[in-house]
Amino acid sequence: MQHPASDPHTQPETFVRQTATVVFADIAGYTSLMQADEAAALALLKVYKQAIFTLGPQYGGRVVQYYGDGCLMLFEEAAAALRCAQALQVHYRSLTPAIPVRIGLHLGEVMAEEEHIYGDSVNIASRIESMGLPGTVLLSHAVHEQVSALTDVPCVSLGNFGFKHVSQPVAVYALSSGGLPVPTAEQLSRKAVAYQIDNTPEPGAAIQILVVEDDMIVGAHISMVLAEAGYGVMGLMPSGEAALTQIATLPPDLVLMDVQLKGKLDGIETASRIYETFRVPVIFLTANADQGTFNRAKAAFPYAFINKPFQPQALLRAIELVVQRIQETGPAPAVVPDQPVLPASDHIFVRDKERMVKIPLSDIRYIEAERNYCRIYTRQRQYLLSVPMKSVEDRLDPEQFVRTHRSFLVNLSAIESLDEFYLYLGEQAVPVSKAHKDAILSRLNRL
C-alpha cells in the first residue's frame, strides 16, 4: 500500500480540476489467477497492458494509473473513450483464450495531481466496472448522454443502481455492439448486493461455483463462461488441497473439477473427500476421457462428466441440470464436525502454495479484503488467501483485531500513529472510515 503523501485532504492546492471521461478496466478473477500460476498470470497481464498502451493513445486516451491488474485512463471525448473500450474488448475476446476484462466509464470532474487522479468520477467508474461481467463495457448516464446519437456504439439501458459513497442512484448502460455480452439488470443487481456485504455471498444470490483447475489459462476461460452466464465464480484453485481448504471455510454450491491437478491429491481423490465430508456436487471437466479414469471417477459420485475441449453450451446445460436437481431434491446432508472451530489463541495456519504455514497473531499487522479473497500482511511478507476476510476475522480475537474500514482489519498493537483519515503501521498506511473511527479511538490508550 502506498503512503498517502498526496492525499487530497492534506495537499489540496496541488490539484488541477478538469472534466473528463474516466475509463476503468480490470481482469476479472485476476487475484485467483495469480494464486494459481504467478508466471502465467504475469504473462497474461503483459498482453492486457500492451493492448491498452497501443489502443489507448490511438483514441486520444491517457493511461494515468495502474492498480495491479486495474487500469485508469482519461479521455477528453466520451465517444472516443467508448470506442476505445469497444476496441479493447473486441481484441481481448479475439485472443485464444480470451482475457476476461471488465470496463466501466463515467464522465465528470476529476482532480489531477502529476500521475494521480481523484474524485467521485473515479469512484463511480470503478463501481460501474466492478458490476460488469467479463467482456462487458458499462457506462453511466453522463457518458450515454454524449454518445446516444452515435450509431456505431449503440447502448442498452440496464436501470438505476446505488453505489457505496454515492448519494444518488446512477443509471447504467451496456455497450451492445462488437459482439460484446450485455448483462441483464438482475445479474448486475446481484453483483451490486454482493459488493456491499463484506465479500460473503448473499443467500439467494447467483449460484456460487468453485473451479479446480491447474491450467490458469483454461481456468480463466471457464471462469469467463460461467460469469457471462450469470454464475458466481468463488475462486480458481490449482490443487485439491487448496480446494478442500476453501470448501471447509466457505462451501460453494457446485465444484467444477479437473482430474489432473497440482499437489498430492488428484481430482478424483479430491472429489471423493468433498463427497464424504461436505456433500457439495462435483462436475468433472477433464481431458482424461479413458474408461479407466471414468470408472474411477464414478466412485466419487459426480453429478456429470464432461470431456475437454468442452463446448460452453454443453457445460452450461450440465450445470443447469445440476442446479435443477439440487433445487428439487436438495443437496445431500453434509457431515458436520463434532467440535466447532474456535478462535485461535496465539496463531493461525494459512495455506502458502502447497504447505500450511503457522503465523503468530502478533506478527500480523493488518488484513485487506480483495473481493472473495483477502491478503494478510506481516512484518516480513504477505499471504494471499482464497477466503473472504470475514472468515479470517471469525478466527481472530476481536479484542486484538478491529475493523478500520469495510476492507481492512488491523492489529491494534501494530498501530504506531494516526491522523484524521489513516492509521500508520510503520511505513504502511491503512484507511479508517468515519463509521469505525470512534470505536477504534475508544480502544486506544490515549492521554
Buried (B, 14 or more C-beta within 10 A) or exposed (E): BEEBEBBBEEEEEEBEEEEBBBBBBBBBBBBBBBBBBEEBBEEBBEEBBEBBEEBBEEBBBEBBBEEEBBBBBBBEBBBBBBBBBBBBBBBBBEEEBBBBBBBBBBBBEBBBBEEBBBBBBBBBBBBBBBBBBBBBBBBBBBBBEBBEEEEEBBBEEBBEBEBEEEEEEBBBBBBBBBEBBBBEBEBBBBBBBBBEEBBBBEEEBBBBBBBBBBBBBBBBBBBBBBBBBBBBBBBBBBBBBBBBBBBBBBBBBBBBBBBBBBBEBBBBBBBBBBBEBBBBBBBBBBBBEEEEBBEBBEEBBBBBBBBBEBEBEEBBEBBEEBBEEBEEEEBEEBEEEEEEEEEBEEEBEBBEEEEEEEBEBBBBBBBBBBBBBBBBBBEEEEBBBBBBBBBBBEBBEEEBBBBBBBBBBBBBEBBEEBEEBBBBBEEBBBBBBEEBBEEBEEEEEEE
